[in-house]
Amino acid sequence: MPEPQWHTVATTAELPAGGRKLVSIEGKSIGLFNVHGEIVAVLDVCPHELAPVCRGRVSGTTLPSAPGEYCWGREGEILACPWHGWEFDLTTGRCLVDEKLRLRRYPVEVVGDEVRVAL
C-alpha cells in the first residue's frame, strides 16, 4: 500500500475550539472541524444527496430518553446537512438515521502549529 501524501492545510490558530475551515486538496473540497480539541477532516459531500455538507450547522442532537423527555447532548459533535438536515457524527462520520451512510473522513495530524491532511 502506498504511503499517504500529507498536505499542510491550516494552522492550529485558524481552527480554535468549535472552529471550521474549508480547504481544497487535489481538487477535493475538504472541511476541517475542531471537535473538542481534535481536528477532523471530511469530504464536503453529503452521502444522501451530494450536498456541500460542510457548510451545515454544527451543534448537538437529542439523546435517548424517556417518553415525553427531550435530552440534548453531544454539542459541537453533530454536523447537519444544509439541504435536508441529515445529521452526521463528526467523531465517526456515521449518519445518525441511516447506519449505511457515512461521511468520508481523512487522516489528520498536527505537527507544531501546522494541520496536515492525508489523501
PyMOL commands that set and color helices and strands:
alter all, ss='L'
color gray80, all
select helices_A, chain A and resi 12-14+53-55
alter helices_A, ss='H'
color red, helices_A
select strands_A, chain A and resi 6-11+20-25+28-35+38-43+57-63+71-80+87-89+105-106+108-111+114-118
alter strands_A, ss='S'
color yellow, strands_A
deselect
rebuild
show_as cartoon
